[in-house]
């Protein structure tokens, strides 16, 4: 089991100050076109 940290870097004591919305985790690397489609670039 691995720990997933979103918005923090405990090694340096740094933490994200803000809001994080719509987190997605994929079991594979997305292609450039897939990423562009998700973000409508």
C-alpha positions as CSV (number, residue, x, y, z in Angstrom):
1,X,0.0,0.0,0.0
2,X,1.4,3.4,-1.0
3,X,0.4,6.8,0.5
4,X,-1.0,9.3,-1.9
5,X,-0.5,12.9,-1.0
6,X,-2.3,15.6,-2.9
7,X,-1.3,19.2,-2.3
8,X,1.5,18.6,0.2
9,X,5.2,17.9,0.4
10,X,5.8,16.6,3.9
11,X,9.5,16.2,3.3
12,X,9.8,20.0,3.3
13,X,6.7,20.8,5.4
14,X,5.0,22.5,2.5
15,X,1.3,22.4,2.0
16,X,-1.0,23.7,-0.7
17,X,-3.2,26.5,0.5
18,X,-6.3,26.5,-1.7
19,X,-9.0,24.3,-3.1
20,X,-8.5,21.2,-5.2
21,X,-11.4,20.0,-7.3
22,X,-12.1,17.0,-9.5
23,X,-9.2,14.8,-8.7
24,X,-8.8,11.8,-11.1
25,X,-6.6,8.8,-10.8
26,X,-5.9,6.6,-13.9
27,X,-4.3,3.2,-14.0
28,X,-2.3,4.2,-17.1
29,X,-0.5,7.2,-18.7
30,X,-2.9,9.4,-20.7
31,X,-2.0,10.4,-24.2
32,X,-1.6,14.1,-25.0
33,X,-4.9,14.0,-27.0
34,X,-6.7,12.4,-24.0
35,X,-5.5,15.2,-21.7
36,X,-6.5,17.9,-24.2
37,X,-9.9,16.4,-24.5
38,X,-10.4,16.3,-20.7
39,X,-9.4,20.0,-20.4
40,X,-11.0,21.1,-23.7
41,X,-7.7,22.7,-24.8
